[in-house]
Amino acid sequence: MRVGFIGLGIMGRSMWQHIYRAGFPVTVWNRTRSKAEEAVKLGAEMADSPKEVAERSDLIITMVGDTPDVQQVVEGEEGALAGARPGSILIDMSTIAPEATRQLAAAAAKKGVAMLDAPVSGGDIGAQQGTLSIMVGGEAEVLEKARPVLEPMAKSIVHCGPIGAGQTVKACNQILAGLTLLGVVEAFAFAKKAGVELEKMLEVTTQGAASSWALANYGPRIIQGDLKPGFSVRFQQKDLRIVLQEAEQMELPLMGTALVQQLLRAVQAHGGNEDGTHALIRIMEQLGQVEISPKK
Ligand code: NAP
């Protein structure tokens, strides 16, 4: 199976390499050409457009930014669908809106192209180590055909339901990530203001029922004053916007998620758009008039 990979950002630049090392020939395209040239040095072939990627591939993966970006590389004049042959498979691994995903799948189906949505969790480290959690929407038999290409990037692949279901589960993931993070920064503020050593609080709470990935991973970084991403505020805000728009359509109130989105907007207003989401600690510091995370 010849694989095409579109989008070599923080995630994509590591992900394609696992596929290549598993023995599949990979053709890449990236808007900023220099990143594709780097990939060529590591064994990829380079195409001049998403259309050309699709012409040369049986299975095409997109890993770009937001919903309009995926629409552009898939449906644009030079997009993947302009070059894809009937019988090929398109897999979007970006995090985008479930409804837009269903529309893309319908456009793909008109060309005889089967589509899966397969967003991921696990961050840049998961992409580097090939330990992503992949949540898949689409037809089960298409997933089985694609599985050998997805497996080298993943520690888990779960078929969540029909097209769009992967994006819906990813949205649930982002609700949980946001609200857990809020709990982490509030606990840090409380400990600091009450005069307890932050290391002790972290040592105890990471071993109990209140532990979480966010606490175990962001806690030490908050103590060290390391607010680099990981996962940027910019991307979390994109994902929470998707969540809240879908919730609005479903007439579902999500009070906690809306609060986290507003607090992260305050992080953005303070210049933290490209920081990791745990930069929320800076807003907590201001609200509580307490210094928690050393400034570097
Ligand atoms: P990134 O580093 O910002 O890279 C984005 C990639 O998309 C770049 O290759 C960029 O090209 C390309 N791109 C963006 N807009 C485009 C457009 N209109 N046309 C063509 N190419 C375009 O992002 P990332 O961290 O790799 O994330 C990619 C996706 O994975 C996002 O949907 C994100 O939400 C999701 N995700 C990210 C993480 C994470 O921890 N980073 C975790 C889970 C899921 P250029 O090189 O030219 O800018």
Residues whose N, C-alpha, C, O or C-beta is under 5 A from the ligand:
A	BS01	NAP	G7 L8 G9 I10 M11 G12 N30 R31 T32 M63 V64 G65 D66 D69 Q72 M93 S94 T95 V120 S121 G123 D124 G230 F231 F235
